[in-house]
Amino acid sequence: MGNEQPGAFLEAYRGKTFKGEWPTIPELFSINADRFPDRACFTVFSPERKTLNYRQAYGQILKVADYLRSLGVGKNSKVAVTGKNSPEWAVAYLAVLQAGAVVVPIDYQLTVAEAANLIRASDTKVLFVDEEKYGELKSECPQLLKVVSLYEGGTDYIYTLDAGSAEALPPLIPATETDLAAIMFTSGTTGNPKGVMLTHRNLVSDCFAAQGNMTIYNTDIFYALLPIHHSYTMLAVFIEAISVGAEVVFGKRMVVKQIMHELNEGKVTMFLAVPLLFNKFLNGIIKGIKEKGPFVYGLISAAMSLSGFTKKVFKVNPGRSLFHSILEKASLSSIRICISGGGPLAPSVFKKYNELGIDFVQGYGLTETSPILTLNPTDHYKETSVGKTLPGVDMKILAPNEDGIGEIVVKGSMVMAGYYKMEEETRAVFTEDGYFRTGDLGYLDEESYLYLTGRAKNMIVTEGGKNVYPEEIEDRFQLYGEIEQVMIRGYYQKSQTISEEIEALIYPDQDWLKQLSGDGEEAWRLADKHMHEVVEQVNQKLLPYQKITRVITLREPLEMTTTKKIKRFVTKA
């Protein structure tokens, strides 16, 4: 932890660049463009390396903002951005806010029809989009004033736009901290999409609150791999980086070889990703160690255990130098901190990364809370916790049971303004005394560390009225490299019963499947047999009422969100 308060540098700009408690996002960017004009800001390696420093990025932002203003975009106007992660995406996002308008980030993996529905639902007037969907979305959304390409060489490319000096621009009415900054569409993993309204104050206050649990520096290099339209990457990577004048390296594809190249090439220090990816990296590391033979594997495992103990108890980190060659081979040697979010991570994975000498932590939050609510401090982490509540987060457990488990509810400056044009749905997610209901179940310890047990709507009620949280069981499968996906859910053995049995839906890793002997059907038979054996191993470590009684080996993968969470379906048969 640093001695200086997060955001202390803002005092020098208060009353000049901004007024009030917090700057808006464009004001925050302009402050860091003033502090670090020559510092690298946005970098991309594909198709070739391109970097904008803070001065260049700010110049482009002002230019695109002027163009938007020439179209009549201003306060309360909605402008959508959809495309792969890129400096152009970042500039478009910030230019919308610079113009005083509201940005609507849209998942690029949606179909054209789905994206068009969100564009209409948000009352968007201008759209920034990658070239490959430019024509389709333009024809699908004739109500738009303008469609602008995020692809160099494309139609109306973002950097070649000219606001036109012939006509005077309408006066700029800048946003204030309480104004709407973004409408973030979310459906979680089930349900209808809702437009979460987040203000500048929501996002900026949450950004600096997170720094109360973790120090970041302008010398840090963040890796934006997950789509930036998602609140986790937008806040924890994009806004966190520009809040201190750090660099953002944009990744475009979730392909391990390319990720390793970009981590190396970019000398990344802050690696934020989802459990699925961290599991893949760790499985690769462990596989590499095992290939050295049982004796070497035993020695390294013992050294890792000792390293982890020393790090946790004595706050000394021998692992970084002890395992430097292993980390270098995995392209993780420059990483200062890894953060896992977007879903539950197995404590065993958390523990192994820390044993290897990486400051590895996890956090928790929702789009409706900007999103970060808890984060593990690197110098006092708890493997089974999703972190300590951030400064300014008022969290409590609603109607806790005898184990202290209940629904997590929160108040704070990071809680959303509501759902766009959905007053009834907004009222439904707040308690009478103004706490936001997360829909998640968990408990707090005496040091305000949060422990998640699952989603309220996913809970399984087994015989004897015992509550089972599928996420806790799914965690047990995270280190089985032969499993690509697992979903635990309840099912009814007999139609008349009210208690549920537990089943596992498993989709095997396809590379592992190809290595099995026999033709296609024989390989699937062997895979099914092996998955039953894995479930038997997992069952041995579960309580009697948690045991899995049915295993289904899937031939097709389950549908996933862009943050690699399985879309749960609730039908139980």
KOLGUMAR-820344 format. One record per residue (C-alpha): residue number from 1; residue in three letters; z negated, x, y negated. Coordinates in pm, 1 decimal, m for minus. Each point is the difference from the previous one (the first is absolute). Layout:
KOLGUMAR-820344
   num   residu          Z          X          Y
   NUM      Ala          Z          X          Y
...
//
This chain:
KOLGUMAR-820344
   num   residu          Z          X          Y
     1      Met        0.0        0.0        0.0
     2      Gly       80.9      123.8     m348.1
     3      Asn     m264.1        2.0     m271.3
     4      Glu      230.6     m166.0     m252.7
     5      Gln       12.1     m378.8       m1.6
     6      Pro      331.1     m145.4      124.2
     7      Gly      227.4      m64.2     m297.5
     8      Ala     m218.3      199.6     m243.1
     9      Phe      320.6      137.9     m162.0
    10      Leu       82.0     m353.9     m119.1
    11      Glu     m263.2       25.8     m275.4
    12      Ala      225.7      233.9     m200.6
    13      Tyr      268.4     m275.5       m4.7
    14      Arg     m220.2     m305.0      m55.6
    15      Gly       81.4     m168.6     m329.9
    16      Lys      324.7      199.7      m27.8
    17      Thr      212.6      m62.7      309.2
    18      Phe     m201.4     m300.6      119.4
    19      Lys     m273.5     m239.3     m106.9
    20      Gly     m262.1     m172.5      210.4
    21      Glu     m164.1      106.1      325.2
    22      Trp      309.9      110.9      193.6
    23      Pro      354.3      109.5      m89.7
    24      Thr      289.5     m198.6      144.7
    25      Ile      208.6      173.7      268.5
    26      Pro      275.6      109.1     m247.0
    27      Glu     m266.7      125.0     m245.0
    28      Leu     m157.1      198.4      284.4
    29      Phe      338.3      154.1       84.7
    30      Ser       66.0       94.3     m363.3
    31      Ile     m343.7      169.2      m19.4
    32      Asn       80.2      221.2      299.6
    33      Ala      353.4       67.4     m126.7
    34      Asp     m176.3      133.1     m311.2
    35      Arg     m252.8      204.0      201.5
    36      Phe      241.1      143.0      261.2
    37      Pro      359.4      m32.6     m131.7
    38      Asp      138.3      277.2      223.9
    39      Arg     m189.9      m96.9      315.2
    40      Ala      218.5     m131.1      284.7
    41      Cys      m31.7     m377.8       11.9
    42      Phe      244.9     m161.5      247.1
    43      Thr      170.4      196.4      280.2
    44      Val      238.3     m103.6      276.5
    45      Phe      166.8      219.1      268.7
    46      Ser      269.8     m234.9      123.8
    47      Pro      297.2       22.6      m35.4
    48      Glu      m84.4      317.7     m195.9
    49      Arg     m312.4      118.5     m181.9
    50      Lys      m47.1     m162.9     m337.9
    51      Thr     m306.7       24.3     m224.7
    52      Leu      m83.7     m160.8     m333.1
    53      Asn     m286.6      150.8     m198.1
    54      Tyr     m229.8     m225.5     m205.1
    55      Arg      198.9       50.8     m321.8
    56      Gln      331.5      m84.2      170.4
    57      Ala     m144.0     m298.7      185.7
    58      Tyr     m155.5     m137.8     m319.4
    59      Gly      331.8       37.0     m183.1
    60      Gln      178.6     m196.8      273.9
    61      Ile     m272.3     m267.2        0.8
    62      Leu       36.1      m52.2     m377.2
    63      Lys      378.7      m18.4       30.0
    64      Val       m3.3     m258.9      279.9
    65      Ala     m274.1     m197.7     m180.6
    66      Asp      222.7      m14.4     m309.8
    67      Tyr      287.6     m124.4      216.4
    68      Leu     m222.0     m276.4      140.2
    69      Arg     m106.1      m96.3     m352.1
    70      Ser      367.4      m20.1     m102.7
    71      Leu       37.1     m266.4      273.8
    72      Gly     m287.3     m197.2     m152.6
    73      Val     m262.2      117.0      252.5
    74      Gly     m348.9        6.8     m151.9
    75      Lys     m351.8     m135.5       32.9
    76      Asn      m38.9     m230.4      304.7
    77      Ser      359.7       67.8      119.8
    78      Lys       20.1       67.0      374.5
    79      Val      213.2      289.9      129.8
    80      Ala       32.5       72.0      374.4
    81      Val       42.4      342.3      162.0
    82      Thr      111.6       40.7      361.7
    83      Gly      130.7      307.6      181.0
    84      Lys      m96.9      311.6      188.4
    85      Asn     m261.0      232.9     m151.3
    86      Ser      164.1      212.9     m270.4
    87      Pro      m49.4      138.5     m353.1
    88      Glu      232.8     m280.7     m118.4
    89      Trp     m232.4     m261.3      153.9
    90      Ala     m297.2      157.1     m179.3
    91      Val      181.8       18.8     m335.0
    92      Ala      114.2     m363.8       27.9
    93      Tyr     m355.2     m115.1       81.8
    94      Leu     m151.1      186.0     m296.2
    95      Ala      283.2     m101.4     m235.5
    96      Val      m68.9     m368.2       70.9
    97      Leu     m363.6       51.0     m100.8
    98      Gln      101.7      214.1     m299.5
    99      Ala      205.5     m296.7     m123.6
   100      Gly     m315.8     m213.4       13.5
   101      Ala      130.1     m199.3      297.0
   102      Val     m131.0      m76.1      350.7
   103      Val      133.2      190.4      302.5
   104      Val       68.4     m176.8      331.7
   105      Pro       26.1      261.0      280.3
   106      Ile      182.0     m145.0      302.9
   107      Asp        0.8      126.0      359.0
   108      Tyr      342.5      158.9       61.3
   109      Gln      m18.2      m87.4      370.6
   110      Leu       17.8     m372.7      m72.3
   111      Thr      328.4     m178.2       60.1
   112      Val      217.0      m80.7     m301.6
   113      Ala      m97.9     m367.7       29.9
   114      Glu     m374.3       83.6       13.7
   115      Ala       25.2      237.0     m299.2
   116      Ala      196.0     m263.8     m194.9
   117      Asn     m276.9     m255.0       68.8
   118      Leu     m260.7      236.3     m149.1
   119      Ile      226.0       70.5     m299.4
   120      Arg       21.7     m373.7      m67.1
   121      Ala     m370.2      m64.3       70.5
   122      Ser     m103.2      267.2     m253.8
   123      Asp      239.2     m120.0     m275.2
   124      Thr      161.2      345.2       m6.1
   125      Lys      274.4       51.9     m262.7
   126      Val      114.7      358.3       71.4
   127      Leu       22.1      183.0      333.4
   128      Phe        5.9      372.0       84.4
   129      Val      136.5       51.8      352.1
   130      Asp      142.2      271.9      227.0
   131      Glu      381.9       m0.1       12.4
   132      Glu       33.1     m126.0      360.3
   133      Lys     m151.6     m340.8      m88.3
   134      Tyr      130.7       m8.2     m357.7
   135      Gly      297.5     m230.2       61.8
   136      Glu     m175.5     m235.9      241.6
   137      Leu     m304.0      m58.1     m220.4
   138      Lys      216.0      m37.2     m310.8
   139      Ser      200.3     m279.5      162.2
   140      Glu     m312.2     m154.2      160.0
   141      Cys     m182.1      m12.7     m337.6
   142      Pro      250.7     m124.2     m262.6
   143      Gln     m289.0      m93.3     m230.4
   144      Leu      m76.3      369.0      m71.0
   145      Leu       86.7      139.0     m342.1
   146      Lys       80.6      340.8      147.1
   147      Val       m1.9      195.4      326.3
   148      Val      m42.6      379.0      m35.0
   149      Ser       63.1      261.6      270.1
   150      Leu     m262.6      257.6      100.9
   151      Tyr      269.3      210.8      170.8
   152      Glu      175.6      286.2     m177.4
   153      Gly      370.5      m74.7      m26.9
   154      Gly      m63.4     m369.7       53.9
   155      Thr       93.4     m289.2     m223.6
   156      Asp     m208.2       m3.7     m320.8
   157      Tyr     m201.6      304.2      115.4
   158      Ile     m346.3        9.3     m156.6
   159      Tyr       35.9      340.6     m174.5
   160      Thr      341.3      m72.1     m157.0
   161      Leu     m111.1     m318.8     m175.6
   162      Asp       28.5      m11.8     m375.9
   163      Ala     m217.2     m231.0     m207.1
   164      Gly      271.3        4.8     m264.3
   165      Ser      m76.4      136.2     m344.5
   166      Ala      224.0     m251.8     m179.5
   167      Glu     m260.8     m273.2        9.8
   168      Ala     m365.7       36.4      m91.8
   169      Leu     m233.4      m57.6      293.2
   170      Pro     m246.7     m286.3      m17.6
   171      Pro     m349.0      120.7      m96.5
   172      Leu     m201.0      133.9      293.5
   173      Ile     m309.4     m204.5       79.2
   174      Pro     m190.8      235.8      230.3
   175      Ala     m216.5     m139.3      277.6
   176      Thr     m378.1       19.2      m31.6
   177      Glu     m239.3       90.4      281.6
   178      Thr      m69.5     m367.6       77.4
   179      Asp      370.3      m88.1       24.5
   180      Leu      176.9      m44.9      330.1
   181      Ala      153.5      326.1      131.9
   182      Ala      133.4      m98.3      342.2
   183      Ile       59.1     m289.3      234.4
   184      Met      m44.1      132.8      353.0
   185      Phe      124.9     m224.4      278.5
   186      Thr     m213.4        7.1      309.4
   187      Ser      m28.5     m195.2      319.3
   188      Gly     m231.2      246.7      168.9
   189      Thr      118.9       m8.2      357.7
   190      Thr       15.4     m379.9       23.5
   191      Gly       43.5     m298.6     m230.0
   192      Asn      216.9      m80.3     m298.8
   193      Pro       66.5      264.6     m266.0
   194      Lys     m209.4      m34.8     m313.6
   195      Gly       60.0      171.3     m333.2
   196      Val     m316.9      196.8      m81.9
   197      Met      m39.0       39.4     m377.4
   198      Leu     m142.5      340.7      m94.5
   199      Thr      m75.6      102.2     m358.7
   200      His       18.1      349.0     m150.0
   201      Arg     m380.9        0.0       m1.8
   202      Asn      m10.3      m92.1      371.4
   203      Leu      219.6      295.5       98.4
   204      Val     m122.0      266.7     m245.6
   205      Ser     m372.2      m75.0       48.3
   206      Asp       43.1        8.8      379.4
   207      Cys      190.9      328.6      m25.3
   208      Phe     m286.2      173.7     m182.5
   209      Ala     m271.1     m174.4      206.7
   210      Ala      154.8      159.0      311.7
   211      Gln      m36.3      339.5     m168.2
   212      Gly     m374.8      m65.8       m6.1
   213      Asn        6.9       55.4      379.5
   214      Met      270.4      269.9        4.0
   215      Thr      103.0      264.7     m252.2
   216      Ile      371.8       47.0      m62.2
   217      Tyr      168.5      256.6     m224.0
   218      Asn      320.4       35.2     m201.2
   219      Thr       94.5      281.4      241.5
   220      Asp        2.8     m242.0      294.2
   221      Ile      328.4     m102.2      163.7
   222      Phe        1.2     m352.1      145.1
   223      Tyr      237.3     m109.2      276.1
   224      Ala      141.0     m352.2      m48.6
   225      Leu      122.5      m78.4      350.0
   226      Leu      m93.8     m364.4       43.0
   227      Pro      201.6     m244.1     m213.6
   228      Ile     m128.5        0.8     m360.2
   229      His       39.2     m377.1      m29.9
   230      His     m315.5      m20.5      215.8
   231      Ser     m325.5       m2.7     m198.4
   232      Tyr     m153.3      284.9      207.8
   233      Thr      273.0      253.3      m85.0
   234      Met       47.2     m134.6     m352.2
   235      Leu     m362.0       57.3      m96.6
   236      Ala     m128.4      272.6      232.2
   237      Val      308.9      222.5      m34.9
   238      Phe      217.7      m98.7     m295.2
   239      Ile     m253.7     m112.0     m264.5
   240      Glu     m269.8      247.9      113.7
   241      Ala      248.6      288.3      m40.3
   242      Ile      122.6      m96.4     m347.4
   243      Ser     m358.6      m72.6     m111.2
   244      Val      m81.9      373.9        6.8
   245      Gly      345.7      157.3      m49.8
   246      Ala       58.4       83.3      368.0
   247      Glu      335.9       11.0      182.8
   248      Val      142.6     m266.5      231.3
   249      Val      234.6      103.6      283.2
   250      Phe      198.3     m299.3      127.2
   251      Gly       63.5      m40.6      372.6
   252      Lys      264.9     m249.6      106.2
   253      Arg      m17.2      m17.1      379.8
   254      Met     m282.2      m31.8      253.2
   255      Val      145.1      273.5      222.7
   256      Val     m249.5      268.0      107.2
   257      Lys      243.0      298.2      m26.5
   258      Gln      106.5      m99.3     m351.3
   259      Ile     m362.3      m64.9     m102.0
   260      Met     m100.8      347.7      122.3
   261      His      287.5      156.8     m195.9
   262      Glu      m98.2     m184.5     m320.1
   263      Leu     m371.1       82.5       38.3
   264      Asn       93.0      370.4       34.5
   265      Glu      267.5        8.9     m266.4
   266      Gly     m209.1     m197.1     m250.2
   267      Lys     m323.3      196.4       69.1
   268      Val     m170.2     m338.1       12.4
   269      Thr     m378.6       m5.4      m54.4
   270      Met      m68.6     m376.9       18.0
   271      Phe      139.3     m171.5      310.5
   272      Leu      m59.0     m375.5       10.5
   273      Ala      131.2     m194.7      297.1
   274      Val      m77.3     m268.9      257.1
   275      Pro     m186.0       47.3      332.7
   276      Leu      323.8      m17.8      203.5
   277      Leu      135.5      312.3     m168.3
   278      Phe     m325.1      196.6       14.7
   279      Asn      m23.7      m86.0      371.4
   280      Lys      352.5      137.2       57.8
   281      Phe      m82.6      325.6     m181.7
   282      Leu     m328.3       43.2      189.6
   283      Asn      162.0      m76.6      337.2
   284      Gly      260.0      269.1      m78.5
   285      Ile     m273.1      253.3      m87.9
   286      Ile     m208.2      m75.4      311.2
   287      Lys      311.2       11.2      222.6
   288      Gly       88.3      344.0     m143.5
   289      Ile     m352.0      131.1       70.7
   290      Lys        2.1     m138.0      356.6
   291      Glu      330.1      177.5       67.7
   292      Lys     m184.2      333.8      m41.7
   293      Gly     m184.5      m71.4      324.8
   294      Pro     m343.2     m142.4       91.5
   295      Phe     m196.8      316.5      m88.2
   296      Val      140.1       26.9     m355.5
   297      Tyr      m27.0     m377.7      m45.3
   298      Gly     m366.9       16.3      103.0
   299      Leu      m70.8      287.1     m242.9
   300      Ile      173.9     m174.2     m292.8
   301      Ser     m174.0     m331.6       77.0
   302      Ala     m338.0      173.7       m1.8
   303      Ala       85.5      179.5     m325.8
   304      Met      107.8     m332.5     m154.2
   305      Ser     m330.7     m165.1       94.5
   306      Leu     m195.5      287.8     m154.8
   307      Ser      219.4       m6.4     m311.0
   308      Gly      m52.1     m375.4      m43.7
   309      Phe     m377.3       34.6       39.1
   310      Thr      m11.6      284.6     m256.6
   311      Lys      214.0     m197.5     m246.7
   312      Lys     m206.9     m317.2       27.1
   313      Val     m349.2      150.7        8.1
   314      Phe       28.4      315.5     m212.6
   315      Lys      287.5     m108.3     m231.6
   316      Val      189.3      318.1       93.6
   317      Asn      358.6      m31.8      124.0
   318      Pro       92.7      276.7      248.1
   319      Gly      280.3     m206.0      157.4
   320      Arg      257.8       62.0     m273.5
   321      Ser       11.7      375.4       74.6
   322      Leu      m87.5      m27.8      371.5
   323      Phe      288.8     m237.1       73.4
   324      His      239.6      108.8     m275.6
   325      Ser      282.9       78.7      243.6
   326      Ile      m37.1     m339.8      171.6
   327      Leu        2.2     m180.1     m337.2
   328      Glu      295.6      207.2     m117.9
   329      Lys      201.8      m94.7      307.9
   330      Ala      m76.1     m368.2      m72.5
   331      Ser      100.3       47.7     m369.6
   332      Leu     m356.3      m85.8     m108.3
   333      Ser     m120.3      342.2     m124.1
   334      Ser       45.2      m81.6     m371.4
   335      Ile     m174.9     m338.4       28.6
   336      Arg     m327.1      m24.2     m192.5
   337      Ile      m82.5     m361.0       86.2
   338      Cys      141.7     m255.4      245.2
   339      Ile      m74.9     m367.2      m66.4
   340      Ser       59.2     m272.6      255.8
   341      Gly       40.8     m358.3     m117.6
   342      Gly      192.4     m318.6       67.3
   343      Gly     m176.6      m64.4      331.1
   344      Pro     m291.2      104.3      223.9
   345      Leu      m17.4      359.1      123.3
   346      Ala     m179.3      105.7      318.8
   347      Pro     m314.6      205.1      m82.0
   348      Ser      112.0      253.9      264.6
   349      Val      317.3       72.3     m203.4
   350      Phe     m199.3       28.8     m323.3
   351      Lys     m237.6      244.2      172.2
   352      Lys      271.7      226.2      145.2
   353      Tyr      177.6       52.2     m333.9
   354      Asn     m329.0      101.8     m160.4
   355      Glu      m67.7      236.4      293.5
   356      Leu      337.8      164.8      m72.6
   357      Gly     m120.2       73.2     m353.8
   358      Ile      181.1     m274.5     m192.0
   359      Asp     m197.9     m216.7     m241.8
   360      Phe       99.5     m324.4      166.8
   361      Val     m137.4     m330.5     m124.7
   362      Gln       88.7     m366.1        0.0
   363      Gly      m23.7     m284.3     m245.8
   364      Tyr       13.7     m378.1       m5.9
   365      Gly      138.2     m262.9     m232.4
   366      Leu      241.3     m288.1      m47.0
   367      Thr      294.8      m65.4     m229.5
   368      Glu     m222.2     m255.5     m177.8
   369      Thr     m244.4      280.6      m89.7
   370      Ser      256.7      244.0     m144.3
   371      Pro      m62.0      105.5      292.9
   372      Ile     m279.2      258.6       50.5
   373      Leu     m356.4     m123.7       53.2
   374      Thr     m150.8      277.4      212.8
   375      Leu       78.8      365.6       64.0
   376      Asn     m179.3      266.0      201.1
   377      Pro     m116.4      289.5     m220.2
   378      Thr      133.7      321.5      156.3
   379      Asp     m343.3      165.8      m18.7
   380      His     m188.5     m290.3      160.4
   381      Tyr      231.0     m187.2      235.3
   382      Lys      m92.1     m226.5      289.4
   383      Glu      257.5      m18.0      279.2
   384      Thr      m68.8     m359.9       93.6
   385      Ser        0.4     m127.3     m360.0
   386      Val      295.2      m92.0     m222.8
   387      Gly     m185.0      158.5     m289.5
   388      Lys     m257.7      m38.5     m271.5
   389      Thr       46.0     m275.5     m257.5
   390      Leu      163.1      133.8     m316.5
   391      Pro     m196.8       12.2     m325.7
   392      Gly       34.9     m342.2     m163.8
   393      Val       59.1     m190.3      326.2
   394      Asp     m256.0     m277.4       54.2
   395      Met       25.2      m66.9      374.0
   396      Lys     m214.4     m220.3      219.0
   397      Ile       10.6     m155.9      346.9
   398      Leu       23.6     m377.9        7.8
   399      Ala     m215.4     m184.6      255.8
   400      Pro      m76.2      306.3      217.2
   401      Asn      m86.5      m55.2      366.6
   402      Glu     m289.2      168.2      183.5
   403      Asp      199.4      327.0        4.2
   404      Gly       60.8      m13.9     m374.9
   405      Ile      367.6      m88.2       53.1
   406      Gly      161.6     m256.4     m227.8
   407      Glu      294.3      m47.4     m234.7
   408      Ile       45.1      274.8     m259.7
   409      Val        9.7     m136.8     m357.4
   410      Val       45.0      200.7     m322.9
   411      Lys      m11.4      m10.0     m379.7
   412      Gly      125.8      266.8     m240.0
   413      Ser      262.6       99.9     m253.5
   414      Met      248.5       63.1      283.7
   415      Val        2.8     m360.5      125.3
   416      Met      329.3     m180.3      m70.1
   417      Ala       63.4     m256.0     m272.3
   418      Gly      117.2     m246.8      269.8
   419      Tyr      312.7     m101.9      191.5
   420      Tyr      310.0      m64.3     m212.0
   421      Lys       46.9     m374.4      m58.3
   422      Met     m239.6      m80.2      288.2
   423      Glu     m319.6     m132.7     m159.2
   424      Glu     m125.7     m178.4      309.6
   425      Glu       47.2      306.7      222.8
   426      Thr     m172.4      213.8     m265.3
   427      Arg     m304.2     m230.0      m11.3
   428      Ala      m21.3        4.1      380.7
   429      Val      m56.0      377.9       17.4
   430      Phe     m290.4       13.2     m245.6
   431      Thr     m359.3     m107.4       63.9
   432      Glu     m175.3     m230.8     m244.9
   433      Asp     m173.2      299.5     m159.4
   434      Gly      330.1      187.1      m50.2
   435      Tyr       17.9      239.7      297.1
   436      Phe      339.3       63.0      159.7
   437      Arg        3.0      m82.5      371.9
   438      Thr      179.1      278.3      188.3
   439      Gly       29.3     m185.0      332.5
   440      Asp     m124.9      319.9      166.7
   441      Leu     m320.3       28.7      200.5
   442      Gly     m236.3      293.8      m16.3
   443      Tyr     m339.4      134.2     m103.8
   444      Leu     m145.9      247.6     m250.5
   445      Asp     m251.9      275.6       75.2
   446      Glu     m286.6      109.6     m224.5
   447      Glu      229.5      247.0     m184.5
   448      Ser      261.6     m267.0      m79.6
   449      Tyr      247.7      125.1      262.1
   450      Leu      213.9     m279.8      141.0
   451      Tyr       68.6      m54.1      371.2
   452      Leu      284.1     m235.8       91.6
   453      Thr      m14.1     m212.1      312.7
   454      Gly      323.7     m197.1      m45.1
   455      Arg      184.9     m282.9     m168.4
   456      Ala     m181.6     m332.7        3.6
   457      Lys      315.2     m181.7      112.6
   458      Asn       63.4      247.6      287.4
   459      Met     m348.0      m33.5      150.3
   460      Ile      m15.6      m92.4      370.0
   461      Val     m289.0     m213.5      129.8
   462      Thr      m70.2       81.1      366.8
   463      Glu     m234.6     m159.8      253.0
   464      Gly     m354.5      m39.0     m123.8
   465      Gly      122.5      m24.1     m359.5
   466      Lys       41.8      376.8      m33.8
   467      Asn      223.0      113.2     m289.2
   468      Val      261.2      265.8       79.4
   469      Tyr      200.6      177.4     m270.9
   470      Pro      344.4      103.3      132.3
   471      Glu       29.9      292.0     m244.4
   472      Glu     m304.8      169.8      155.2
   473      Ile      161.6      m10.2      345.8
   474      Glu      343.7      105.8     m133.1
   475      Asp     m165.3      313.2     m144.2
   476      Arg      m75.8      113.1      356.4
   477      Phe      373.6       38.3       72.4
   478      Gln       90.5      219.0     m299.4
   479      Leu       m3.0      333.0      185.1
   480      Tyr      215.5     m115.5      291.1
   481      Gly      335.6      158.1      m91.7
   482      Glu      185.1     m205.5      261.2
   483      Ile      m77.7     m318.6     m195.5
   484      Glu      210.9      m81.1     m306.1
   485      Gln     m165.3     m334.7      m84.0
   486      Val     m298.3     m199.8      121.0
   487      Met     m120.4     m341.6     m106.7
   488      Ile     m320.2     m158.5      126.1
   489      Arg      m33.0     m376.7      m21.7
   490      Gly     m177.5     m293.0      161.1
   491      Tyr      151.0     m240.4      250.3
   492      Tyr     m126.9     m302.9      188.5
   493      Gln      m10.6       33.5      379.9
   494      Lys      m39.4     m376.9       37.3
   495      Ser      119.5     m256.3     m250.5
   496      Gln     m334.9     m184.5       m6.6
   497      Thr     m218.9      301.4      m87.0
   498      Ile     m111.2       96.7     m349.4
   499      Ser      m91.5      361.8       82.7
   500      Glu      278.0      257.7       m3.3
   501      Glu      102.5      280.3      231.7
   502      Ile      142.5      323.9     m142.8
   503      Glu      352.3      131.9       55.6
   504      Ala      180.3      320.4      m99.0
   505      Leu      367.3       m5.3      m99.5
   506      Ile      129.3      357.0       37.7
   507      Tyr      335.1      148.1      m97.7
   508      Pro       48.9      345.3      161.2
   509      Asp      119.1      307.7     m190.1
   510      Gln      372.8       14.1       73.1
   511      Asp       20.0      381.7       33.0
   512      Trp     m281.6      m13.4      258.1
   513      Leu      176.9     m284.5      181.9
   514      Lys      323.3      202.6       30.7
   515      Gln     m190.6      279.5      175.2
   516      Leu     m112.5     m232.1      282.0
   517      Ser      186.5       34.1      328.8
   518      Gly      232.8     m265.1      138.4
   519      Asp      255.5     m233.0     m156.2
   520      Gly      m72.6     m242.0     m282.1
   521      Glu     m192.1     m261.1      199.2
   522      Glu     m192.7      258.1      201.8
   523      Ala     m103.4      175.8     m324.5
   524      Trp     m127.9     m330.8     m140.4
   525      Arg     m191.8      m69.7      323.1
   526      Leu     m167.2      343.7      m22.9
   527      Ala      m68.3      m53.9     m370.5
   528      Asp     m165.5     m335.8       70.0
   529      Lys     m215.5      156.2      274.9
   530      His     m103.1      282.4     m235.0
   531      Met      m88.7     m241.0     m284.7
   532      His     m229.8     m191.2      237.6
   533      Glu     m167.5      333.7       84.2
   534      Val      m43.2       84.9     m369.4
   535      Val     m155.3     m342.8      m62.7
   536      Glu     m235.3       60.3      291.8
   537      Gln     m110.8      328.8     m163.1
   538      Val      m56.0     m176.1     m333.3
   539      Asn     m186.1     m287.6      168.6
   540      Gln     m253.4      245.2      143.6
   541      Lys     m113.5       81.9     m354.5
   542      Leu      m18.3     m363.3     m119.1
   543      Leu     m286.2     m248.4       15.9
   544      Pro       35.5     m264.2      274.7
   545      Tyr      105.8     m278.4     m242.2
   546      Gln      261.6      230.0     m164.8
   547      Lys      189.2       82.9      319.8
   548      Ile      375.9      m58.3       16.3
   549      Thr       94.3     m238.6      280.9
   550      Arg      379.7      m17.7      m41.8
   551      Val      257.7      271.8      m72.4
   552      Ile      356.3      m71.1     m112.8
   553      Thr      243.1      294.0      m19.7
   554      Leu      258.4      m90.2     m263.8
   555      Arg      371.5       80.4       28.0
   556      Glu       54.3      m44.5     m377.3
   557      Pro     m217.2      133.6     m285.2
   558      Leu     m222.0     m234.1     m199.5
   559      Glu      110.8      m68.6     m356.7
   560      Met     m172.5      221.8     m256.3
   561      Thr      m64.7        1.3     m373.8
   562      Thr      129.0      286.5     m217.3
   563      Thr     m342.5      166.5       25.6
   564      Lys       39.3        0.3      379.8
   565      Lys     m249.5     m275.0       74.7
   566      Ile       88.5     m243.6      276.7
   567      Lys       80.2     m349.8     m121.7
   568      Arg     m246.3     m203.8      199.6
   569      Phe      106.0     m332.6      139.5
   570      Val     m274.2     m246.4       70.8
   571      Thr      143.6     m202.9      290.0
   572      Lys     m240.1       24.8      291.8
   573      Ala      103.9     m121.4      344.1
//
